[in-house]
Amino acid sequence: MYFILDLGGTNFRVCWTEALDKVDVTSKIVIIDNTNNYQKDSDHILNIMKSKSSEAKGIVVAIPGSFNHQNMILGYANNLKSWINKPFFKELGHRFNCNLIIDKDSVIAGYGEAFSMTSPGNNFIYLSWGTGIGGCLVSTKTNSLPEIIPLNWDETFKEIETLCGGRYAFTNFGVELKDLNRSQWNLLIDNFVNELIKITDLTKYKFVVLGGGITSKKGDVVSIIQTKLEARGIILIKSKLGDFSAIYGGIALLRTK
């Protein structure tokens, strides 16, 4: 069995598959709420995995924040604070004793987008917009593995997340993201567009693939953003993979091992 875990600020996704070709992700995945209780959530994830198989050939874990590979602990993540310095990843390695790949969620999702060929260009920014905001640069070449270039979060995404990330909606507007009215959405859209233009200016990439929860839940907002960016010479494409970019990226990575 192979497992792909996508650990996010709102949900945890646990995907399993016996083979790596033609994986039907929607029928082999469990999505559970992040309760911000490390012990409860980590036990829940491990129990799901054990219910599918006691053995694994490979596991990919997509996580936000910074990971200490030497000590096998999460060093920091805004939306996984209860997981910082906890032993889950060591336990995962000991329990299944298999090839274990752990990387930033944006990087793993970047592989998924690269192999899905969503973007009309070979070089693009992958941006995930949900509880938090993050991304990477993706460069694809024919008959070669894509190159995924991580971006410094503080320098690149801190401002756009503070203004537009789901976790900051209550701070910025006094209501949760789902409860924003039209004028509040208009302000958030303008902030998102202005900050994304800064990112494209910084990276010199003019193609953007947008994934994450906002993409799948607020198509009208994405359409407005697309129009505004197109007027500035920036092409934004909605991800074909929606909330599952990191899952597909994990499958793609396991195929290369």
N, C-alpha and C positions, 0 to 999 in steps of 0.2 A: 504494500500500500504506500502511496505517496500522500503527503499532507501539505496544504498551503494555508497559513494563518495570516490574516490581515487584522492587526490590532489597532483599532481607531478610537477616537475620543467619544464617539456615540455608540458604535457597534463593534463587535468582534465577529469576524467571519472565519469559519472553519470549513475548508474544502478538502475532500478526499477523492482519490482515484486510483484504480489498480493499474491503469495504463495511461500513457501521456499523449496518445494520439486521439483526436476527436473527443475531447472531454466535454461532457454536457454539464457545465458548471451549475446551472440552475437546479439540477436534480441531485447534485452531490455536494450540497453546501448547507450549513446551519448558520443562521445569523442570530446572535444573542446580544442583549443590551449590555453596555458597559455600565456596571452599577457603581463604579469607583471603589469597589471593595476587592482588593487584590486577591485575598484568599478565596473568596466565593467565586470570583470570575476565573481565576486560574484553575481551580478545581473543576469548574464547569467545562472549561476547554479540554482539559486532560480526560475527563470522563467521556466527552463526545468522541475524542480520538480513540480511546480504549474500546469504546463500543463498536467502532468500525474495524479496528485491527490492533492486535497486541504488538505487531511488528511494523516497521517502516523501512522503505528503501531510501527515502529522502524526504526532508522537510524544509520548506521555505517559510520564513517568518518576516512579514513586512511590519515595521514599527516606525512611529514618529520619533523625533528627537535624536539624541546621540547615544550610540551603543558602544560599550567597552568590550571589545572582542577578547581581550586578554583575560579579563575577569568574568566574562560572560554575564554582564549585568547591564541593565538600562541605566545610563548615566543621568539623562535628563529628558523629559518630554512634558510640555505644557499640559497635554490632555491625557497623560498616563502617569500622573504624579504618584498614585498609590503603587505603581509597579517599579519605581526607582529603587535600585539596589536590592531587588528581590531575587530569589534563587530560581525562578521559573525556567529560565533558559538553560541553566545547568541541569535542572531536573529533566528537562525535555531531552537533552543530549544523553543523559545517563539512562533514562527510561527506554528510549528507542534505539540508541547506539547506532546511528546512521549518519549519512551525510546531512549536515545541518547548515543551511544558508540563512543568515540574518542580515538584513540591510534596511536602509531607510525605505519607508513606504513609497515615497515619490520616485526613488530609483527603481524599485521593483516594478512599479506601475509604468515607469518609462519603458521598460522592456516590453511590457504588454502592449503599449501603444505603438512601439516600433514595429513589432511583428504583426499588428493588426493593420498597419499601413493606413491609418486614419488621415494623416496629414498629406496635403498635396505636395509638400516639399520634403527634401531629404533631411533638412535640419529644422528642428522646431523646439519650442518650449512646451513641455508638458506641465500643466498647472492643475492641481487638485483643490477644489473649493468646497468646503463643508464646515465642520466644526472649526477646523483650522485651515490654513492655506500654505501650500508648499509646492515644490516642483523641481524640475531638473531640465537640462538641455539634452536633446536626443539627436544623434547623427546616424543616419542609416546609409549603408552602401550595399550594392548588389553582391550576393554571395559572401557576405561578411556579417559577423555579429555586430549589432548596433553598438555604438559608443554612447554610454550614459555619463553625462558630466554633472555631478552634484553641484548645487549652488549654495553658497553661504546663506543660511536662513536669516540671520540677523541683518545682513547687508541687503538681501534681496526681497525677503517676504515679510519681515516683521511689521513694516508699516501697512502693507495691504491687508495683512491678517488683523491688525489692530483696528483698522477702519471697517473691514468687511467680513471677517471671520464670524462663523455662527456663535462661537463662545462669547464674542464681544457685543452681540446685539443688545443685550439687556443694559450693558454699560453705556452703549452709544445712544440707544433709543428708548430705554425704559421698558421694553417688551422683548419677548423672544423673537427670533428670526421669523418663525412661522406666523407671527401676529403683526408684522410690519404693515402699515397702510401704504397707499400708493405714493404719497409724497416722501415717506421714509425710504421706500424702495428706490425712488428716483435719486435721492441723495446718495444712497449706497451704490447705485449703479454708476453715478458720476465719479465717486471716489474710486471704485474698482477700475473703471476705464483709465482714469488719470494715473493711478499707480501702476497699472499694467503697461501703459505707454512708457513709463520710466524704466520698467524691467526690460522691455524690448529695446529701448535706447541703450541700456547698459550692456545687454548681451549681443546686440546687433542681429538678433533673430526676429523675423517678421511674421513667422507662422506660429500659431499657438493652438495646442490641442487642450481643451478644457474638460476635465473629468470631476468626479466627486458628487456629493449629494445634491448640491445646487443644480448641477447639470441635469440630473434625472427628475428633479422635483419642480424646477422653475424654468421650464422651457421658454416662457414668454420673456423672462429676464435675460436669458442667454441671447435671444433674438435681438433684443434692444442693444445689448453690449456688442454683438456682432456688427450691427449697423453703424454704431458710433466708431468702432475701431476701423472698419473698412474705410470710413471717410479719412482716416489718418494713415492709410496704407498698410494696415495690419490685418491679416487674415486669421480669424479665430474659428476653429472647427470644433463642434461638439463631439466628444469621444463616443465612439461606437460601443465602448465597453462599459460605460456608465460607472456604477459603483464597483465594478469587478475588475478594474485595470490591474490592480496588484495581484489578484488571483490568477489572471491570465499571464501576467508577468512571471509569477512564481512557476507556473507550468512551463513557460518558455525556458526559464533558467534551468529547471530540472532536466529538460530535454538536452541541454548542452553538456550536462555532467556525465 
